[in-house]
Amino acid sequence: MDFRTIEQIMAEQPSIERKIKFRGNTYKLINTTHDISHREFTDLTCYTYRNEEIQQNLLLYCRIGKIVIIEME
């Protein structure tokens, strides 16, 4: 399967993918939360991706179709 890198997603701003590759690891979309605030941003959508191998979440906060914050937990 051919995965898109996080750099491609950020540069091209495609529709949200079910699986992405970030820093050599594959993450699967597990949750989407709408209308949240984070830091100074409001009206965000948070896409939560999970990598089970390394037990890590990747959070993509989007606003008006653009990724504004990326966090790992």
mmJSON file of the N, C-alpha and C atoms, coordinates in Angstrom:
{"data_MODEL":{"atom_site":{
"group_PDB":["ATOM","ATOM","ATOM","ATOM","ATOM","ATOM","ATOM","ATOM","ATOM","ATOM","ATOM","ATOM","ATOM","ATOM","ATOM","ATOM","ATOM","ATOM","ATOM","ATOM","ATOM","ATOM","ATOM","ATOM","ATOM","ATOM","ATOM","ATOM","ATOM","ATOM","ATOM","ATOM","ATOM","ATOM","ATOM","ATOM","ATOM","ATOM","ATOM","ATOM","ATOM","ATOM","ATOM","ATOM","ATOM","ATOM","ATOM","ATOM","ATOM","ATOM","ATOM","ATOM","ATOM","ATOM","ATOM","ATOM","ATOM","ATOM","ATOM","ATOM","ATOM","ATOM","ATOM","ATOM","ATOM","ATOM","ATOM","ATOM","ATOM","ATOM","ATOM","ATOM","ATOM","ATOM","ATOM","ATOM","ATOM","ATOM","ATOM","ATOM","ATOM","ATOM","ATOM","ATOM","ATOM","ATOM","ATOM","ATOM","ATOM","ATOM","ATOM","ATOM","ATOM","ATOM","ATOM","ATOM","ATOM","ATOM","ATOM","ATOM","ATOM","ATOM","ATOM","ATOM","ATOM","ATOM","ATOM","ATOM","ATOM","ATOM","ATOM","ATOM","ATOM","ATOM","ATOM","ATOM","ATOM","ATOM","ATOM","ATOM","ATOM","ATOM","ATOM","ATOM","ATOM","ATOM","ATOM","ATOM","ATOM","ATOM","ATOM","ATOM","ATOM","ATOM","ATOM","ATOM","ATOM","ATOM","ATOM","ATOM","ATOM","ATOM","ATOM","ATOM","ATOM","ATOM","ATOM","ATOM","ATOM","ATOM","ATOM","ATOM","ATOM","ATOM","ATOM","ATOM","ATOM","ATOM","ATOM","ATOM","ATOM","ATOM","ATOM","ATOM","ATOM","ATOM","ATOM","ATOM","ATOM","ATOM","ATOM","ATOM","ATOM","ATOM","ATOM","ATOM","ATOM","ATOM","ATOM","ATOM","ATOM","ATOM","ATOM","ATOM","ATOM","ATOM","ATOM","ATOM","ATOM","ATOM","ATOM","ATOM","ATOM","ATOM","ATOM","ATOM","ATOM","ATOM","ATOM","ATOM","ATOM","ATOM","ATOM","ATOM","ATOM","ATOM","ATOM","ATOM","ATOM","ATOM","ATOM","ATOM","ATOM","ATOM","ATOM","ATOM","ATOM","ATOM","ATOM"],
"id":[1,2,3,4,5,6,7,8,9,10,11,12,13,14,15,16,17,18,19,20,21,22,23,24,25,26,27,28,29,30,31,32,33,34,35,36,37,38,39,40,41,42,43,44,45,46,47,48,49,50,51,52,53,54,55,56,57,58,59,60,61,62,63,64,65,66,67,68,69,70,71,72,73,74,75,76,77,78,79,80,81,82,83,84,85,86,87,88,89,90,91,92,93,94,95,96,97,98,99,100,101,102,103,104,105,106,107,108,109,110,111,112,113,114,115,116,117,118,119,120,121,122,123,124,125,126,127,128,129,130,131,132,133,134,135,136,137,138,139,140,141,142,143,144,145,146,147,148,149,150,151,152,153,154,155,156,157,158,159,160,161,162,163,164,165,166,167,168,169,170,171,172,173,174,175,176,177,178,179,180,181,182,183,184,185,186,187,188,189,190,191,192,193,194,195,196,197,198,199,200,201,202,203,204,205,206,207,208,209,210,211,212,213,214,215,216,217,218,219],
"type_symbol":["N","C","C","N","C","C","N","C","C","N","C","C","N","C","C","N","C","C","N","C","C","N","C","C","N","C","C","N","C","C","N","C","C","N","C","C","N","C","C","N","C","C","N","C","C","N","C","C","N","C","C","N","C","C","N","C","C","N","C","C","N","C","C","N","C","C","N","C","C","N","C","C","N","C","C","N","C","C","N","C","C","N","C","C","N","C","C","N","C","C","N","C","C","N","C","C","N","C","C","N","C","C","N","C","C","N","C","C","N","C","C","N","C","C","N","C","C","N","C","C","N","C","C","N","C","C","N","C","C","N","C","C","N","C","C","N","C","C","N","C","C","N","C","C","N","C","C","N","C","C","N","C","C","N","C","C","N","C","C","N","C","C","N","C","C","N","C","C","N","C","C","N","C","C","N","C","C","N","C","C","N","C","C","N","C","C","N","C","C","N","C","C","N","C","C","N","C","C","N","C","C","N","C","C","N","C","C","N","C","C","N","C","C","N","C","C","N","C","C"],
"label_atom_id":["N","CA","C","N","CA","C","N","CA","C","N","CA","C","N","CA","C","N","CA","C","N","CA","C","N","CA","C","N","CA","C","N","CA","C","N","CA","C","N","CA","C","N","CA","C","N","CA","C","N","CA","C","N","CA","C","N","CA","C","N","CA","C","N","CA","C","N","CA","C","N","CA","C","N","CA","C","N","CA","C","N","CA","C","N","CA","C","N","CA","C","N","CA","C","N","CA","C","N","CA","C","N","CA","C","N","CA","C","N","CA","C","N","CA","C","N","CA","C","N","CA","C","N","CA","C","N","CA","C","N","CA","C","N","CA","C","N","CA","C","N","CA","C","N","CA","C","N","CA","C","N","CA","C","N","CA","C","N","CA","C","N","CA","C","N","CA","C","N","CA","C","N","CA","C","N","CA","C","N","CA","C","N","CA","C","N","CA","C","N","CA","C","N","CA","C","N","CA","C","N","CA","C","N","CA","C","N","CA","C","N","CA","C","N","CA","C","N","CA","C","N","CA","C","N","CA","C","N","CA","C","N","CA","C","N","CA","C","N","CA","C","N","CA","C","N","CA","C","N","CA","C","N","CA","C"],
"label_alt_id":[null,null,null,null,null,null,null,null,null,null,null,null,null,null,null,null,null,null,null,null,null,null,null,null,null,null,null,null,null,null,null,null,null,null,null,null,null,null,null,null,null,null,null,null,null,null,null,null,null,null,null,null,null,null,null,null,null,null,null,null,null,null,null,null,null,null,null,null,null,null,null,null,null,null,null,null,null,null,null,null,null,null,null,null,null,null,null,null,null,null,null,null,null,null,null,null,null,null,null,null,null,null,null,null,null,null,null,null,null,null,null,null,null,null,null,null,null,null,null,null,null,null,null,null,null,null,null,null,null,null,null,null,null,null,null,null,null,null,null,null,null,null,null,null,null,null,null,null,null,null,null,null,null,null,null,null,null,null,null,null,null,null,null,null,null,null,null,null,null,null,null,null,null,null,null,null,null,null,null,null,null,null,null,null,null,null,null,null,null,null,null,null,null,null,null,null,null,null,null,null,null,null,null,null,null,null,null,null,null,null,null,null,null,null,null,null,null,null,null],
"label_comp_id":["MET","MET","MET","ASP","ASP","ASP","PHE","PHE","PHE","ARG","ARG","ARG","THR","THR","THR","ILE","ILE","ILE","GLU","GLU","GLU","GLN","GLN","GLN","ILE","ILE","ILE","MET","MET","MET","ALA","ALA","ALA","GLU","GLU","GLU","GLN","GLN","GLN","PRO","PRO","PRO","SER","SER","SER","ILE","ILE","ILE","GLU","GLU","GLU","ARG","ARG","ARG","LYS","LYS","LYS","ILE","ILE","ILE","LYS","LYS","LYS","PHE","PHE","PHE","ARG","ARG","ARG","GLY","GLY","GLY","ASN","ASN","ASN","THR","THR","THR","TYR","TYR","TYR","LYS","LYS","LYS","LEU","LEU","LEU","ILE","ILE","ILE","ASN","ASN","ASN","THR","THR","THR","THR","THR","THR","HIS","HIS","HIS","ASP","ASP","ASP","ILE","ILE","ILE","SER","SER","SER","HIS","HIS","HIS","ARG","ARG","ARG","GLU","GLU","GLU","PHE","PHE","PHE","THR","THR","THR","ASP","ASP","ASP","LEU","LEU","LEU","THR","THR","THR","CYS","CYS","CYS","TYR","TYR","TYR","THR","THR","THR","TYR","TYR","TYR","ARG","ARG","ARG","ASN","ASN","ASN","GLU","GLU","GLU","GLU","GLU","GLU","ILE","ILE","ILE","GLN","GLN","GLN","GLN","GLN","GLN","ASN","ASN","ASN","LEU","LEU","LEU","LEU","LEU","LEU","LEU","LEU","LEU","TYR","TYR","TYR","CYS","CYS","CYS","ARG","ARG","ARG","ILE","ILE","ILE","GLY","GLY","GLY","LYS","LYS","LYS","ILE","ILE","ILE","VAL","VAL","VAL","ILE","ILE","ILE","ILE","ILE","ILE","GLU","GLU","GLU","MET","MET","MET","GLU","GLU","GLU"],
"label_asym_id":["A","A","A","A","A","A","A","A","A","A","A","A","A","A","A","A","A","A","A","A","A","A","A","A","A","A","A","A","A","A","A","A","A","A","A","A","A","A","A","A","A","A","A","A","A","A","A","A","A","A","A","A","A","A","A","A","A","A","A","A","A","A","A","A","A","A","A","A","A","A","A","A","A","A","A","A","A","A","A","A","A","A","A","A","A","A","A","A","A","A","A","A","A","A","A","A","A","A","A","A","A","A","A","A","A","A","A","A","A","A","A","A","A","A","A","A","A","A","A","A","A","A","A","A","A","A","A","A","A","A","A","A","A","A","A","A","A","A","A","A","A","A","A","A","A","A","A","A","A","A","A","A","A","A","A","A","A","A","A","A","A","A","A","A","A","A","A","A","A","A","A","A","A","A","A","A","A","A","A","A","A","A","A","A","A","A","A","A","A","A","A","A","A","A","A","A","A","A","A","A","A","A","A","A","A","A","A","A","A","A","A","A","A","A","A","A","A","A","A"],
"label_entity_id":["1","1","1","1","1","1","1","1","1","1","1","1","1","1","1","1","1","1","1","1","1","1","1","1","1","1","1","1","1","1","1","1","1","1","1","1","1","1","1","1","1","1","1","1","1","1","1","1","1","1","1","1","1","1","1","1","1","1","1","1","1","1","1","1","1","1","1","1","1","1","1","1","1","1","1","1","1","1","1","1","1","1","1","1","1","1","1","1","1","1","1","1","1","1","1","1","1","1","1","1","1","1","1","1","1","1","1","1","1","1","1","1","1","1","1","1","1","1","1","1","1","1","1","1","1","1","1","1","1","1","1","1","1","1","1","1","1","1","1","1","1","1","1","1","1","1","1","1","1","1","1","1","1","1","1","1","1","1","1","1","1","1","1","1","1","1","1","1","1","1","1","1","1","1","1","1","1","1","1","1","1","1","1","1","1","1","1","1","1","1","1","1","1","1","1","1","1","1","1","1","1","1","1","1","1","1","1","1","1","1","1","1","1","1","1","1","1","1","1"],
"label_seq_id":[1,1,1,2,2,2,3,3,3,4,4,4,5,5,5,6,6,6,7,7,7,8,8,8,9,9,9,10,10,10,11,11,11,12,12,12,13,13,13,14,14,14,15,15,15,16,16,16,17,17,17,18,18,18,19,19,19,20,20,20,21,21,21,22,22,22,23,23,23,24,24,24,25,25,25,26,26,26,27,27,27,28,28,28,29,29,29,30,30,30,31,31,31,32,32,32,33,33,33,34,34,34,35,35,35,36,36,36,37,37,37,38,38,38,39,39,39,40,40,40,41,41,41,42,42,42,43,43,43,44,44,44,45,45,45,46,46,46,47,47,47,48,48,48,49,49,49,50,50,50,51,51,51,52,52,52,53,53,53,54,54,54,55,55,55,56,56,56,57,57,57,58,58,58,59,59,59,60,60,60,61,61,61,62,62,62,63,63,63,64,64,64,65,65,65,66,66,66,67,67,67,68,68,68,69,69,69,70,70,70,71,71,71,72,72,72,73,73,73],
"pdbx_PDB_ins_code":[null,null,null,null,null,null,null,null,null,null,null,null,null,null,null,null,null,null,null,null,null,null,null,null,null,null,null,null,null,null,null,null,null,null,null,null,null,null,null,null,null,null,null,null,null,null,null,null,null,null,null,null,null,null,null,null,null,null,null,null,null,null,null,null,null,null,null,null,null,null,null,null,null,null,null,null,null,null,null,null,null,null,null,null,null,null,null,null,null,null,null,null,null,null,null,null,null,null,null,null,null,null,null,null,null,null,null,null,null,null,null,null,null,null,null,null,null,null,null,null,null,null,null,null,null,null,null,null,null,null,null,null,null,null,null,null,null,null,null,null,null,null,null,null,null,null,null,null,null,null,null,null,null,null,null,null,null,null,null,null,null,null,null,null,null,null,null,null,null,null,null,null,null,null,null,null,null,null,null,null,null,null,null,null,null,null,null,null,null,null,null,null,null,null,null,null,null,null,null,null,null,null,null,null,null,null,null,null,null,null,null,null,null,null,null,null,null,null,null],
"Cartn_x":[0.844,0.0,0.892,0.52,1.311,0.744,1.518,1.07,1.619,0.888,1.35,2.132,3.148,3.909,3.194,3.509,2.906,3.292,4.493,4.935,4.069,3.711,2.832,1.453,0.947,-0.38,-0.388,0.651,0.702,0.875,1.67,1.927,0.713,0.051,-1.038,-2.413,-2.552,-3.824,-4.919,-4.696,-5.732,-6.809,-7.813,-8.788,-8.059,-8.598,-7.931,-7.844,-6.655,-6.375,-6.656,-7.029,-7.252,-5.947,-4.88,-3.556,-2.539,-1.599,-0.529,0.797,1.875,3.214,3.834,4.411,5.044,6.304,7.446,8.745,9.0,8.614,8.87,7.878,6.879,5.874,4.516,3.727,2.395,1.362,0.475,-0.579,-1.939,-2.892,-4.241,-5.216,-6.124,-7.13,-8.062,-8.187,-9.046,-10.178,-10.06,-11.097,-11.065,-12.236,-12.364,-13.251,-12.777,-13.543,-13.677,-14.907,-15.182,-15.439,-15.302,-15.643,-14.949,-13.63,-12.876,-11.941,-11.451,-10.465,-9.184,-8.052,-6.747,-5.755,-5.024,-4.12,-4.922,-4.431,-5.147,-6.152,-6.283,-7.162,-8.539,-9.568,-10.933,-11.504,-12.633,-13.341,-12.437,-11.753,-10.837,-11.493,-10.963,-11.285,-10.002,-10.082,-8.903,-9.031,-8.032,-7.965,-6.918,-7.32,-6.412,-5.998,-4.697,-4.113,-3.349,-3.316,-2.66,-1.722,-0.537,0.399,0.466,-0.042,-0.091,1.284,2.194,3.525,4.284,4.241,4.978,4.051,2.767,1.776,1.784,1.621,1.688,0.563,0.005,-1.026,-0.425,-0.963,-0.597,-1.881,-1.871,-3.054,-2.841,-3.742,-3.698,-4.883,-4.602,-5.646,-5.776,-6.983,-7.222,-8.266,-8.088,-9.048,-9.177,-10.381,-10.686,-9.831,-9.725,-9.028,-7.515,-6.94,-5.482,-5.068,-3.95,-3.402,-2.722,-3.133,-2.543,-1.656,-1.903,-1.101,-0.936,0.268,0.529,1.121,0.543,1.056,1.173,2.093,2.234,1.997,1.307,1.09,1.327],
"Cartn_y":[-1.173,0.0,1.238,2.236,3.454,4.525,4.901,5.897,7.265,8.304,9.677,10.078,10.885,11.375,12.588,12.908,14.078,15.352,15.354,16.513,16.71,15.604,15.696,16.2,15.68,16.089,17.577,18.049,19.464,20.36,19.932,20.749,20.799,19.678,19.588,19.797,19.627,19.738,18.892,17.574,16.711,16.407,15.654,15.192,14.314,14.213,13.473,11.991,11.46,10.063,9.156,7.917,6.95,6.454,6.432,6.038,7.03,7.427,8.323,7.814,8.298,7.971,9.231,9.131,10.265,9.774,10.358,9.975,8.472,7.899,6.49,5.52,6.012,5.154,5.369,4.304,4.371,4.558,5.529,5.84,5.638,5.123,4.857,5.821,6.417,7.336,6.586,7.092,6.414,7.295,8.642,9.509,10.876,11.502,12.861,13.641,14.819,15.67,17.049,17.568,18.849,19.953,21.188,22.391,22.446,22.348,22.447,23.657,24.071,25.15,24.564,25.064,24.598,25.732,26.041,27.201,28.436,29.227,30.45,30.215,28.975,28.666,28.203,28.581,28.134,27.47,26.799,26.15,25.178,24.314,23.336,21.97,21.175,19.756,19.008,18.055,17.282,15.862,15.458,14.098,13.354,12.25,11.467,10.215,10.074,8.898,8.112,6.783,5.927,4.947,4.778,3.738,2.751,1.544,0.534,-0.019,-0.069,-0.631,0.167,1.483,2.319,2.975,2.605,3.104,4.634,5.274,6.73,7.293,8.414,9.122,10.327,10.639,11.827,12.633,13.879,14.728,15.816,15.876,16.918,17.851,19.096,20.097,20.903,20.908,21.565,22.662,23.703,24.805,25.279,25.324,25.755,24.987,23.684,22.83,22.838,23.511,23.576,23.021,22.308,21.814,22.984,23.277,24.402,23.957,22.766,22.248,20.745,20.253,18.813,18.516,17.551,17.156,15.645,15.192,13.758,13.543,12.457,12.128,10.669],
"Cartn_z":[0.0,0.0,0.0,-0.765,-0.887,0.043,1.068,2.038,1.683,2.052,1.877,3.123,2.944,4.089,4.674,5.935,6.567,5.815,5.255,4.486,3.24,2.567,1.399,1.807,2.9,3.36,3.687,4.387,4.754,3.531,2.564,1.38,0.454,0.273,-0.693,-0.087,1.224,1.92,1.269,1.118,0.543,1.577,1.18,2.154,3.169,4.37,5.438,5.076,5.208,4.872,6.068,5.811,6.886,7.49,6.687,7.17,6.636,7.51,7.083,7.634,7.043,7.517,8.086,9.292,9.952,10.635,10.283,10.841,10.732,9.597,9.33,9.941,10.67,11.295,10.64,10.553,9.966,11.071,10.869,11.83,11.171,11.953,11.467,12.145,11.359,11.893,12.837,14.085,15.063,15.584,15.418,15.967,15.283,15.217,14.702,15.66,16.097,17.002,16.368,16.326,15.671,16.692,16.243,17.02,18.374,18.374,19.621,19.553,20.722,20.826,21.382,20.889,21.35,21.172,22.249,22.251,21.86,20.914,20.531,19.407,18.943,17.816,18.287,17.537,17.824,16.575,16.753,15.644,14.879,15.625,15.036,14.916,14.009,13.929,14.251,15.184,15.58,15.036,14.256,13.737,14.561,15.184,16.018,15.263,15.086,14.441,15.493,15.378,16.373,15.691,16.297,15.896,17.047,16.836,17.895,18.248,17.279,17.537,18.585,18.473,19.425,20.452,20.43,21.386,21.45,20.289,20.231,19.374,19.831,19.071,18.373,17.216,16.453,16.28,16.744,16.674,15.627,14.659,13.633,13.869,14.199,14.405,13.121,12.555,11.266,11.412,10.59,10.566,9.127,8.651,7.283,6.27,6.451,5.498,5.579,6.576,6.72,8.079,8.113,9.375,10.071,11.318,12.048,13.207,13.765,14.878,14.701,14.972,15.019,16.382,17.101,18.41,18.477,19.31,19.572,21.054,21.39,22.803,23.045],
"occupancy":[1.0,1.0,1.0,1.0,1.0,1.0,1.0,1.0,1.0,1.0,1.0,1.0,1.0,1.0,1.0,1.0,1.0,1.0,1.0,1.0,1.0,1.0,1.0,1.0,1.0,1.0,1.0,1.0,1.0,1.0,1.0,1.0,1.0,1.0,1.0,1.0,1.0,1.0,1.0,1.0,1.0,1.0,1.0,1.0,1.0,1.0,1.0,1.0,1.0,1.0,1.0,1.0,1.0,1.0,1.0,1.0,1.0,1.0,1.0,1.0,1.0,1.0,1.0,1.0,1.0,1.0,1.0,1.0,1.0,1.0,1.0,1.0,1.0,1.0,1.0,1.0,1.0,1.0,1.0,1.0,1.0,1.0,1.0,1.0,1.0,1.0,1.0,1.0,1.0,1.0,1.0,1.0,1.0,1.0,1.0,1.0,1.0,1.0,1.0,1.0,1.0,1.0,1.0,1.0,1.0,1.0,1.0,1.0,1.0,1.0,1.0,1.0,1.0,1.0,1.0,1.0,1.0,1.0,1.0,1.0,1.0,1.0,1.0,1.0,1.0,1.0,1.0,1.0,1.0,1.0,1.0,1.0,1.0,1.0,1.0,1.0,1.0,1.0,1.0,1.0,1.0,1.0,1.0,1.0,1.0,1.0,1.0,1.0,1.0,1.0,1.0,1.0,1.0,1.0,1.0,1.0,1.0,1.0,1.0,1.0,1.0,1.0,1.0,1.0,1.0,1.0,1.0,1.0,1.0,1.0,1.0,1.0,1.0,1.0,1.0,1.0,1.0,1.0,1.0,1.0,1.0,1.0,1.0,1.0,1.0,1.0,1.0,1.0,1.0,1.0,1.0,1.0,1.0,1.0,1.0,1.0,1.0,1.0,1.0,1.0,1.0,1.0,1.0,1.0,1.0,1.0,1.0,1.0,1.0,1.0,1.0,1.0,1.0,1.0,1.0,1.0,1.0,1.0,1.0],
"B_iso_or_equiv":[0.0,0.0,0.0,0.0,0.0,0.0,0.0,0.0,0.0,0.0,0.0,0.0,0.0,0.0,0.0,0.0,0.0,0.0,0.0,0.0,0.0,0.0,0.0,0.0,0.0,0.0,0.0,0.0,0.0,0.0,0.0,0.0,0.0,0.0,0.0,0.0,0.0,0.0,0.0,0.0,0.0,0.0,0.0,0.0,0.0,0.0,0.0,0.0,0.0,0.0,0.0,0.0,0.0,0.0,0.0,0.0,0.0,0.0,0.0,0.0,0.0,0.0,0.0,0.0,0.0,0.0,0.0,0.0,0.0,0.0,0.0,0.0,0.0,0.0,0.0,0.0,0.0,0.0,0.0,0.0,0.0,0.0,0.0,0.0,0.0,0.0,0.0,0.0,0.0,0.0,0.0,0.0,0.0,0.0,0.0,0.0,0.0,0.0,0.0,0.0,0.0,0.0,0.0,0.0,0.0,0.0,0.0,0.0,0.0,0.0,0.0,0.0,0.0,0.0,0.0,0.0,0.0,0.0,0.0,0.0,0.0,0.0,0.0,0.0,0.0,0.0,0.0,0.0,0.0,0.0,0.0,0.0,0.0,0.0,0.0,0.0,0.0,0.0,0.0,0.0,0.0,0.0,0.0,0.0,0.0,0.0,0.0,0.0,0.0,0.0,0.0,0.0,0.0,0.0,0.0,0.0,0.0,0.0,0.0,0.0,0.0,0.0,0.0,0.0,0.0,0.0,0.0,0.0,0.0,0.0,0.0,0.0,0.0,0.0,0.0,0.0,0.0,0.0,0.0,0.0,0.0,0.0,0.0,0.0,0.0,0.0,0.0,0.0,0.0,0.0,0.0,0.0,0.0,0.0,0.0,0.0,0.0,0.0,0.0,0.0,0.0,0.0,0.0,0.0,0.0,0.0,0.0,0.0,0.0,0.0,0.0,0.0,0.0,0.0,0.0,0.0,0.0,0.0,0.0],
"pdbx_formal_charge":[null,null,null,null,null,null,null,null,null,null,null,null,null,null,null,null,null,null,null,null,null,null,null,null,null,null,null,null,null,null,null,null,null,null,null,null,null,null,null,null,null,null,null,null,null,null,null,null,null,null,null,null,null,null,null,null,null,null,null,null,null,null,null,null,null,null,null,null,null,null,null,null,null,null,null,null,null,null,null,null,null,null,null,null,null,null,null,null,null,null,null,null,null,null,null,null,null,null,null,null,null,null,null,null,null,null,null,null,null,null,null,null,null,null,null,null,null,null,null,null,null,null,null,null,null,null,null,null,null,null,null,null,null,null,null,null,null,null,null,null,null,null,null,null,null,null,null,null,null,null,null,null,null,null,null,null,null,null,null,null,null,null,null,null,null,null,null,null,null,null,null,null,null,null,null,null,null,null,null,null,null,null,null,null,null,null,null,null,null,null,null,null,null,null,null,null,null,null,null,null,null,null,null,null,null,null,null,null,null,null,null,null,null,null,null,null,null,null,null],
"auth_seq_id":[1,1,1,2,2,2,3,3,3,4,4,4,5,5,5,6,6,6,7,7,7,8,8,8,9,9,9,10,10,10,11,11,11,12,12,12,13,13,13,14,14,14,15,15,15,16,16,16,17,17,17,18,18,18,19,19,19,20,20,20,21,21,21,22,22,22,23,23,23,24,24,24,25,25,25,26,26,26,27,27,27,28,28,28,29,29,29,30,30,30,31,31,31,32,32,32,33,33,33,34,34,34,35,35,35,36,36,36,37,37,37,38,38,38,39,39,39,40,40,40,41,41,41,42,42,42,43,43,43,44,44,44,45,45,45,46,46,46,47,47,47,48,48,48,49,49,49,50,50,50,51,51,51,52,52,52,53,53,53,54,54,54,55,55,55,56,56,56,57,57,57,58,58,58,59,59,59,60,60,60,61,61,61,62,62,62,63,63,63,64,64,64,65,65,65,66,66,66,67,67,67,68,68,68,69,69,69,70,70,70,71,71,71,72,72,72,73,73,73],
"auth_comp_id":["MET","MET","MET","ASP","ASP","ASP","PHE","PHE","PHE","ARG","ARG","ARG","THR","THR","THR","ILE","ILE","ILE","GLU","GLU","GLU","GLN","GLN","GLN","ILE","ILE","ILE","MET","MET","MET","ALA","ALA","ALA","GLU","GLU","GLU","GLN","GLN","GLN","PRO","PRO","PRO","SER","SER","SER","ILE","ILE","ILE","GLU","GLU","GLU","ARG","ARG","ARG","LYS","LYS","LYS","ILE","ILE","ILE","LYS","LYS","LYS","PHE","PHE","PHE","ARG","ARG","ARG","GLY","GLY","GLY","ASN","ASN","ASN","THR","THR","THR","TYR","TYR","TYR","LYS","LYS","LYS","LEU","LEU","LEU","ILE","ILE","ILE","ASN","ASN","ASN","THR","THR","THR","THR","THR","THR","HIS","HIS","HIS","ASP","ASP","ASP","ILE","ILE","ILE","SER","SER","SER","HIS","HIS","HIS","ARG","ARG","ARG","GLU","GLU","GLU","PHE","PHE","PHE","THR","THR","THR","ASP","ASP","ASP","LEU","LEU","LEU","THR","THR","THR","CYS","CYS","CYS","TYR","TYR","TYR","THR","THR","THR","TYR","TYR","TYR","ARG","ARG","ARG","ASN","ASN","ASN","GLU","GLU","GLU","GLU","GLU","GLU","ILE","ILE","ILE","GLN","GLN","GLN","GLN","GLN","GLN","ASN","ASN","ASN","LEU","LEU","LEU","LEU","LEU","LEU","LEU","LEU","LEU","TYR","TYR","TYR","CYS","CYS","CYS","ARG","ARG","ARG","ILE","ILE","ILE","GLY","GLY","GLY","LYS","LYS","LYS","ILE","ILE","ILE","VAL","VAL","VAL","ILE","ILE","ILE","ILE","ILE","ILE","GLU","GLU","GLU","MET","MET","MET","GLU","GLU","GLU"],
"auth_asym_id":["A","A","A","A","A","A","A","A","A","A","A","A","A","A","A","A","A","A","A","A","A","A","A","A","A","A","A","A","A","A","A","A","A","A","A","A","A","A","A","A","A","A","A","A","A","A","A","A","A","A","A","A","A","A","A","A","A","A","A","A","A","A","A","A","A","A","A","A","A","A","A","A","A","A","A","A","A","A","A","A","A","A","A","A","A","A","A","A","A","A","A","A","A","A","A","A","A","A","A","A","A","A","A","A","A","A","A","A","A","A","A","A","A","A","A","A","A","A","A","A","A","A","A","A","A","A","A","A","A","A","A","A","A","A","A","A","A","A","A","A","A","A","A","A","A","A","A","A","A","A","A","A","A","A","A","A","A","A","A","A","A","A","A","A","A","A","A","A","A","A","A","A","A","A","A","A","A","A","A","A","A","A","A","A","A","A","A","A","A","A","A","A","A","A","A","A","A","A","A","A","A","A","A","A","A","A","A","A","A","A","A","A","A","A","A","A","A","A","A"],
"auth_atom_id":["N","CA","C","N","CA","C","N","CA","C","N","CA","C","N","CA","C","N","CA","C","N","CA","C","N","CA","C","N","CA","C","N","CA","C","N","CA","C","N","CA","C","N","CA","C","N","CA","C","N","CA","C","N","CA","C","N","CA","C","N","CA","C","N","CA","C","N","CA","C","N","CA","C","N","CA","C","N","CA","C","N","CA","C","N","CA","C","N","CA","C","N","CA","C","N","CA","C","N","CA","C","N","CA","C","N","CA","C","N","CA","C","N","CA","C","N","CA","C","N","CA","C","N","CA","C","N","CA","C","N","CA","C","N","CA","C","N","CA","C","N","CA","C","N","CA","C","N","CA","C","N","CA","C","N","CA","C","N","CA","C","N","CA","C","N","CA","C","N","CA","C","N","CA","C","N","CA","C","N","CA","C","N","CA","C","N","CA","C","N","CA","C","N","CA","C","N","CA","C","N","CA","C","N","CA","C","N","CA","C","N","CA","C","N","CA","C","N","CA","C","N","CA","C","N","CA","C","N","CA","C","N","CA","C","N","CA","C","N","CA","C","N","CA","C","N","CA","C","N","CA","C","N","CA","C"],
"pdbx_PDB_model_num":[1,1,1,1,1,1,1,1,1,1,1,1,1,1,1,1,1,1,1,1,1,1,1,1,1,1,1,1,1,1,1,1,1,1,1,1,1,1,1,1,1,1,1,1,1,1,1,1,1,1,1,1,1,1,1,1,1,1,1,1,1,1,1,1,1,1,1,1,1,1,1,1,1,1,1,1,1,1,1,1,1,1,1,1,1,1,1,1,1,1,1,1,1,1,1,1,1,1,1,1,1,1,1,1,1,1,1,1,1,1,1,1,1,1,1,1,1,1,1,1,1,1,1,1,1,1,1,1,1,1,1,1,1,1,1,1,1,1,1,1,1,1,1,1,1,1,1,1,1,1,1,1,1,1,1,1,1,1,1,1,1,1,1,1,1,1,1,1,1,1,1,1,1,1,1,1,1,1,1,1,1,1,1,1,1,1,1,1,1,1,1,1,1,1,1,1,1,1,1,1,1,1,1,1,1,1,1,1,1,1,1,1,1,1,1,1,1,1,1]
}}}
